[in-house]
């Protein structure tokens, strides 16, 4: 295959150089977009819905709760749920866009780790939330509380 050259460089090298310049411009633009207001997270007083669901033979959970975060930002919530009486532990992640007022996060399909299975009854859930302005983390908080699991 013969490629024509321009001043000793192939078309591939010229294309790669142009792509690099475009990526640099896109990166600078992304940084410019993230220099706005910090995204703050506020779990609302109850912190959790009173009940959650356990399904798939104790292997899958659904838990949620209220929170507020700065309009226009996004939030990522990493949740760990434990149950002392069964020895079960589950983890999952929820992502959403901040509305500025009270809103609901709902983690579906948090999966149990290891062999232990959840049973209907009391559990403890501990979400850790990260507020994001673009890709820039601007706030982080964690809260824990009791959730009653029901068969779902």
N, C-alpha and C positions, 0 to 999 in steps of 0.2 A: 504494500500500500504506500502510495506516495502522497505526502502532505506538502503543500506549498508553504514556503516560509516567508516571513516578513522580518527583515533585518536580523536573520539568523535564528528567529524563534518560530516554532511550529504554531499552527492554529490552536492546538491543544494548550500550549503554554499561555498563549494570549487569552484563551477562554478561561483558564484557571486564574490568571491574574485578575481578569474582570470579575469573576465570581468572588474572589477574595475581597476586592474593593466593595462590591455590593454587600457582602456579609459584614464588613466593617461599618458601612453606613447604616445597615439595619441594626447592628449592635448599639451604635451611638443613639439611634432613634429610640430603641427600647429603653436605654438608660434615661433618656430625656423624659419618657413617659412615666417612669417610676419615681421621679423626684417630687411627686405631689404629696398630698397629705397622708400621714401615717394611718394605717387601717387598725383600729382598736377593736378588741373583742370584749364583750361583757356577757357572761352567763347570767341568765335571769334568775330571780330568787330561788325557784324550786330546783333549777339545774337539770332536772330530768323529768320525763313523763313518769307517772307513778308505776306504770306497768310496761313490760316488754314482752316479746314472744320468743318461745323456744320451739324449734321444729327439727325435722329430719333426724329423729331419734336422739335429740340432745346435742346435735352437732352444729346447728345454725341458729343464730340469735338475731333479733331486731330490737334495737333500743334507740331512743331519741330524747330530745328535750328542747327547751327554748333558749335562745340567745339573741343578742343584738351585736351588730358590727357596722362599721363606717360604710355609708353608701358608696358604691362604685368599686369597693375592694372585693377581694375574694377570701375565702377561709378554707382551711384544711383542718379536719379534726381526726386525730388518731385516737381510737378508743380501745381500752383494755377492760374486759369484763372478767371477774373472778367469782367463783362460788366455793366457799369453804367446805360445805357438807359433801360436795362431790369431787372436789379437787380440780374442777374444770377451769380452764382459762381460754378466752377467745380474744381475737384482735381483728380490727377492721378500720377502714378509712372512709371518711365522708368528705366531699368537696362541694362547695356552693359559692354563690355570689351574694354579697352583702346588700341587704335592702335598707339598712339604716335604722329600722325599727325592729320590734320583736319578730322573730321568725323561728321556724322549727328546723332543727337538723334531725335527720332520721337515717341511721345506719342500718341497712338491710344486709343480711347475709354475712354477719361477723362469724367466722369459722372457729370452732373449738380446735385447740392445739393438742397434740398427743392423743392418748387413749381415753382420757376422762370425758364424760358426757354431762351436760347440764341437765338438771331436773327442775321442774316447776318449783318456784320458791324464791327466797331472797338471794340476791347477788349484789356485788358492788361493781359499779362502772366508774372508770376514771378516764374522761376525755382530756386530751391535750390539744388546744386549738392554736393555730398559727394564722395571723392576719397577714395578707399579702397585698401589696400595691404593685401590680405587675408580677415580677418574679422576686421582688424585694420583700423579705419578711420584716414587718414593722411592729409586731406585737406577738406575744406568746403567753398563754395562760393554761392552767390545769385546774380541774375541780373533780371531786369524787362524790358519790352518793349511792344510796340504796335503790335498787330497782327490783320489783317483784316480777319474776318471769311466769308467764302463763303459757299453756300449750297453744300453739298457733298452727 
